[in-house]
Amino acid sequence: MYLLDFQEIDPTAKPDAKTLFDLAKLSFGVVAGAGALVALVVAYRRQRVDEDEPAAPEPLRLQSPKDVA
């Protein structure tokens, strides 16, 4: 297949340590980016829900003279 001048990969070739390390760095970067994207979406949705539904007011607590002293 010579689409865009891409040649076949030799199946008998073994990648060296630098190539494997670069592949590991790339995969960790992709996973970290996906995790950051999920965290941003969750924070955005939490903010939208908090703005749409106002928090219920706290119940009125009456203080007795014992609590004041």
N, C-alpha and C positions, 0 to 999 in steps of 0.2 A: 504494500500500500504506500503510494507516494503522494498522498494528499498533503498539500502544503509542505512538501519535501520532508515528510516524516518517514523515517526508515524503520524497519522491523527491529525489535530489541532482541539481542542474542540471548536465547534461553539458557545457554551454558555459562554466561558471564556471571560472576559473583560480585555484588557491590562491596566496596571497601568500607572501612570504619567511618570515614568522613561522610560518605553518602548516607549510611544508616543513621548517623548522628543528626545530620540535616533533616532526614525524614522524621525522626523522633521529635525534633524541635518544631517542625512544621505541624505535626499532628497535635502536639501539646498546645501550640498557638491557636489552632482551629478550635479545639475543645474549650480553651479559655475564652475565646471570643464568643462562642455559642453560650457559655455560661453567663458571661457578662450581658449578652443580649436578653437572656431569660430573666436575669435580675432586673434589668431596666424595664422590661414589660410588666413584671410583677409589681414593681414600685409604682409604675404609671397607673396600673389598674387599681391598686390600693388607694392611691391619691384620688382617682376619679370616684371611687365608691365612697370615700370619706367626704368628698365635697357634695355628692348627690344626696346622701342620707345624713342629715345633721345628727350629731350625737344626742342621745336622750339626756335631758337635764338631770342632774343629780337630785335625789329626793331631799326635801327640806328637812334638815335635822334640827329639832328644837333642843336647846340646851337647858338642862335643869340647873338649879343653883349648885348642885354637887359637881357638875362638870365644869362650871366656871371657876370654882375655887381651887 
